[in-house]
Amino acid sequence: MTDHNEILLIGHDNPAVRKLAGQVQGHGYAPILLPFGDEARLRVGSPTVGMVIISLQPGNEALEWIREINFLHRGLPVLAAAVQGSVTEAREAIGVGAADYLLLPIEEELLKNHLANYASRYFDPELGSGRRLISSDANMKRLLNQIRRVGKSQATVLIQGESGTGKELIARFVHQVSDRSSQAFVALNCAALPENLLESELFGHSKGAFTGAITDRKGKFLQANGGTIFLDEISEMTLNLQAKLLRVLQEREVDPVGGRGAVPLDVRVVASTNRDLKEWAEDGKFREDLYYRLNVFPVSLPPLRKRPGDILLLANHFRKRFIIELGRNDIPFSPSALSAMEGYPWPGNIRELENVIQRALLMAEGRVIEPDDLMIDFEPSDNESGPAPFSSHSAAVHGDNAEAIRLPIGTTVREMEEILIHRTLDEVNGNRTRAAELLGISIRTLRNKLNEYATR
């Protein structure tokens, strides 16, 4: 038996679960049926286990099991399964950390896709944002396992990578696997504030310290005391402020602006940058002593183009997430759309992919997501008769008998959604039922969207 080949089916034994076990075995995995209890808890920790499926039934402890496995065996995919499911139940299961939700009995092709997406693959929920840290890439798995080992230490972490690679997600992961996970995680974008405000934001100030300081203010470092502070885009911090930060890291205390004395500090520092910070230090743009103080445990995040196996994995994850958020019917990718995404270099990395999928679900008018809906520049392969690449100057939204809607670059997804909804309503003379049908959303979702636009 190969490593990670076992799939545990934990919960109540019933015909639907036994049938699922047979299907799992048919796909080359070794299913093991176990009731809730000590034996199941012991077996979950085995290195031969590649995935856990928890059966949901009214009144059982399934949700607590999902939460427990995510906490004790972070990275192990946990799926929820139910015979008579509901949207509420699915949201609850995913909310406590389930990677996905299965409605039994399940079709063979759908089960095959779930096994391909999750079995033996690293999976981790990010705190609070509804997003997931998902990867099948061997280098990313190795990196995440290294972070798990370093997480229990107090070492400062420096995350370097291109914009959109998920640096804050990794910072949250560092916090989650540390002994500080029950304490505060405080994030600050160093590029978003001018120097005078940044110093006050970082270290705090006392009442009357400067014009406008009408009360005492606790800075980010003190807000994070006992927990983790994340300094995003630290390369944008001025040299003067870098010197003050270095002192805080050396002395383990912070002195608020206009304060009466230093305050002891116990905080884990995680910093990030999209630049080569060593090169910046050598060029005199960043303090070399601060660089070495931050670079205790360096993390270099690879761009999405160097993780080709994760492109479709993440695309499908975002598709499922936005289907729920937008209230759309399930709509898959066409083969040509999958090819387009695999062949695209993703200069904006995971953030760009996420935005593209959300936009595609807003734009798609057919039963599948086509390359045109993605609105990315791509080169069709020789044996693919796909549509022409999307123009980078403007987007065209077409109806069967409608004129194209020209959307200038810079239009946000939220603005695009509102334009599309109002244009569709115009086309059907205000018939909300017909508009909802054409948009692929429920009438309730359409009504909520219109109320939201009206209150802006």
N, C-alpha and C positions, 0 to 999 in steps of 0.2 A: 504493500500500500504506500502511495506517495504521501509526502507531507501535506497537511491541510486538506486531505481528501474526505474527511468525515464531516457530515452535516448533522447537527443535533436538532431533533424535533422535540421541543420541550413543552409539556402541558398535558391537557387531557387527551386520552386515547379515544379516537372515534373513527368511523369509517372514512371520513374525508381526509383525516390526517394519515391514516394507513395507506390510502390511495396515493397521497402526496409522497409518502416514503418510497412507494414503488416507482413513481415517476422519477424521483431523485436518483434512485438506483439505476434506472434506465439511461440516465445521462452520465453514468460513469462515476458517481459519488457513492459513498458508503453512509446510508442514513442510519441514525441511532435514535430510537424513540425512548424518551425518559419522562417520567412524571416530575412535577415540581418537587424539589427536595435536595437533600445533601448529595446524593449521587450525581445529580445533574450539575450542581455547583462545582463538584470536584472535576467532572468531565469537561466542563467549559474551559478550564485552564490547560487542557492537553494541547501540545503543539501540533497534533494531527488534525485538529478541528479547524475547518476553513470558514464555517458560517453556522449561525444558530437561527432556527425558526421557532418563534414562540406562538403557540395557538391561543387566540383570544376567545374567551367565553364570558358571559355575564357573571360577575361576582368573583372571578378568579384573580390571582395576583399577577397577571401577565405584565401589566404596565410597570410594576415594581421590579420584576425580573429584567425587563428591557433596560430600565434605569440602572440597575445594579451591574449588569454585564458591561454596559458602556463605561461605568465608573471603574470597575475592577479589571476589565480586559479591553481597554481602549484600543481601537483599531480593528477589533473583530466585528464583522458585519452581523447585525441582528435584524431579521425581518419579522414582521407580525403577520399572522394568518388568521382568517376568520371564515366561517361558513355563511353566516348572515351578518355581513358587515354594513357599515354606514360611513358617511363622510366624516361625521363627528368622531367616530371611533378611529378612523384612519388618521385624522389630525392629532388626536390624543397620542396615538402610538408613535407617530413621527415626531411629535413634540417632545417626547421623553427620550428620543434617540434612535428609534427604529430607522433603518436605512430605507425600507420600503414596506408596502402593505399588499398582501396577497388575498384575493377573494377565492375561496375554495368552492367547488373544484376549479382547478386552473388549467387552461389550455397548454398543450405541450410546448408550443412555440414561445408562448409568453414565459413559461417557466424556464425554458432554455435561455431566454434573454436575461432573466433575473440571475440565473446561475453565472452567466458570462459576465454580467455587470458587477456582481458582488462576491461570489464565492472565492475565497483565498485572496481577497484584495483588501488593502488597508482602507479603513473607513473611520472617520472621526467627526462628531458634530462640533460645530463652533458654538461657543456660549452666546446665547441671546439674539443672534442675528437671523436665524432660520437658514443660514447657509451651511454647507458641509465641506469638510476637508477630505476630499476623495482623490485617490490616485492608485493606478495600477503600475506606475513607473518604478522600476527597481531602484533607481537612484533616489527617487523621492521617498520610497519606503525606508531605505537605509538612512536617509537624512532624518526622517521623523523618529526612527528608533534611536538615533544618536541624541536627538532632542529629549526624548523620554529619559535617557540615562543622565543627561546633564540637568534635567529639570529639577531634580531634588537638591541640587547644589545651589549656592548663592551666586554663581558665576554670571557676570554681565554678558549679554548676548548682543552681537551685532549682525543684523540681517541685511544683506546686500542683494539687490536684484532689480531688474527692469520694472518700470511702472506697470501695475496691473498683474504682477505675479503672485500676489496674495501675502504681502509682507505683514500686514496687520493680522491676518488670519493665523500666520505662524506665530506671531507675538502672543496672540491669545492662547495658542496651543502650548507655548512655553509656560504661560501662567497656569493653565489648566492641569498640567502634569507636575506642577511644583507643589511643595507643601504650603504654598500661599493661596491655593485655589479658592479657599473660602473667604479670602480677603479681597480688597478692591483691586480692579484692573482699571488704570487711568491712562487714557491716550491723549497725546497732544501733538498736533501738526506744527512743527517748528517753522514751516514756510508760510503759515497762514497769518502770523501776527508780526507787527513791527517790533524792533528790539525793545523799546521801552515797555510795551505791553507784555512781551514775552517773558521778560524778567519777573514782572509781577505775577504772571500766570504760573510760572515755574515755582517761584520761591514765596509768593504771597506778599502782603504788605500790611502795615499797621495803619490805623485811622490817622489821617493827616499827613501821611508820608509824602504826598504830592497832591496837586490840585485834582479834585474829583475823588480822592480816597476818603469817602465819608464814613466808612466802617472798616473794621479789620477784615482781611480776606485771607483765607487759607489757600496757599498755592497748591499746584498739582502734586508736588513731592509730598506734602503733608497729607493731602487727600489720599495718596497711595500708601501712606505709612503702614507697614505690616504686609503690604501686597506688592503689586508690580506697576511700574510706570513705563509707558511705551512712548519713546521720543521719535516720532515719525519724521523722516526727511531731516535728520540731524545735521546733514552737510550744509543746510541753509542757515544754520545758526552763526551769528557774527563771532569773530575772534574774541571780542571783549566778553561776550556771554559764555563762550566756551571756557574761558579762564575761570569764571564763577562756577560753572558746572563741574569743572575738574576739582575745584576745592570741595564741593559738596560730596563728590565721589570719594575723595581722599579722606576727608574728615568725618564722613558719615553724619553730618549735621547740616541744617539749613538755617540761614539767617534772613528772615523776611525783610523786605525793603522798609526802612524806617522802624525796624523792630528793636526790642530792648535786649536782645541776646539770641544766641544760637539755640536751635531746638534739635535734640537727638533724632536720628533718622534710621529707620530699618526698612529699606525698600529694595526690591530687585529691579535693576535697570535693563530694559531691552530697547535698543535703538535700531533705526533702519535708514537706508539711503538707497537711491537709485544711481549713485555715482560710485566710482572706484575711490574709496576713501583713503586708501594708502597712497594712491597717486596724488590726491588732493593734498594730503599731508606733506608729501615730498615737494609739491609746488608751493607750499606755504599758505594754502587756502584753508587748511584745517590744522589745528594744533596736533603735533605729532605725539606729545605726551597723552593727550586726551584720546587720540586714536588707539594707542596701545592699552589704555585703561578700559576702553569700550570693547576692544577686540579680543576679549578673553576666550569667548567661544564664538567663532565666526560661522555664519550660516550663509551660503551662497545659493540663492533660489534660481533654478534654471527657468528660462523662458518657455512658454507653451510650445513653441516650435521644436524644442528639444525634448518634449514629452509627447510625441505623436500619439502614443497609445492612450493618452488621457483626453484627447480632443473630443472624441465621440462619447466617451464616458461622461465627461462634464457636460457636454451638449445635451445629452439625454436627461441628466440630472436637472439642469436648468429648465428644460422643456417641461418636465413633470411638475417642478415647483411653480412655474409661471402659469401652467394650466389651472392649478388650484387657485393661485392668487388672482388671476384674471377671470375666473369663472367660465373658462372655455371648455368645450367638449374635447376629448382626447384627440390629438391630431399628430400623427407620426411624421418623421422626415422621409422624403422620397430618396431613392438610391442616389440620384444625381445631387441632391442637397448634401447627403453624407459625403459624397466624393468632393464636392466643392469645399466643405469644411476641412476635410483632410488635406486638401491641396493648398489651402490658404495659409500664409505665414503668421497670422495673428500678431501684428506689431503691437497691439494694445493688450496682448496676453489674455489672461482669464477674465479680466474686467471687460474687455472688448467682446469676448465670446458670450458672456452673460448678457450684455446689452443687445447683442445681435439676436440671441434667442428670444428675448423679451419682445423685441421689435418684430421678429418674424411671426410670432404668435398673434400680434396685433394686425399684421398685414395679410396673413394667409387667408385666402378666400375659398380654396378648394378643400379636398379631404386630406391632403398631405401638405407638408411644408416643402415648397420648391426652392431652387436656388435664387430665383427672383425675390422671394420673400426675405432671404437673408440679407440682401443688399450689400454684398461684399464683392470686391474685385477678385475674380478667380479665372483661371485658364482651364476650360474643359479639356479633358483628355481626348486623344485622337479618336477613340472608339465611343465617345460620348457625344450625343447630339443634344447638348443642353442649350439653354438660352444664353444670350450674349451676356458678358460681364456687366455688372451694375455700374452705371456712371458715377464717378465720385463727386459730381457737381450738384446733383439734386436727385430726389427720390420721386418716383411716379407711382401713385396708387390708383389702380384701375378697377372699375366695375365693368359688368358686361356691356352696359350701354352708356356708361358715364365717361366724361372727360377725365384725363389724367389730373391728379392733384399734385402740383409741384411743391415739394418740400425742400427748402434751402438747407444746406449743410449747417449744423448748429441747432436745428430743431430738436428739442428733447423728446424722449420717448413719451413723457406725460403730455406734451403739447401735440405730438403726433396722434396719440390716442384720442384726444379731444377733437382734433380736426376730423379724424376718420369717423368718429361716432356722429358728429353733427352733419357731415357730408352724407353719410348713409341715411340719416333721418330725412334730409332734404330730398334724397332720391326716392324715398318711399312715402313722401308727403306727410311725414310726421308719424307714420304708423310704427309704434314702438315694438309691437310684436314681430312685425316683418323685419324691422331693423335688427332686433336681437337675433333673429334667425339667420340673417345674412352675416352678422358679425360673429356668429358661433358662440354667443354668450346667453345667459338666462335673462329674462325680462327684469328680474329683480336686480341683477348686476347692472343692467343698463340704467335702471331707475336710480340706483345708488350713485353711479358715475355722473349722471345728469345733476343730481342733488349736490354732488361734490363740486362740479364745475360752477354751479349757481352761487355757491357760498364763497368762492375765491375772491 
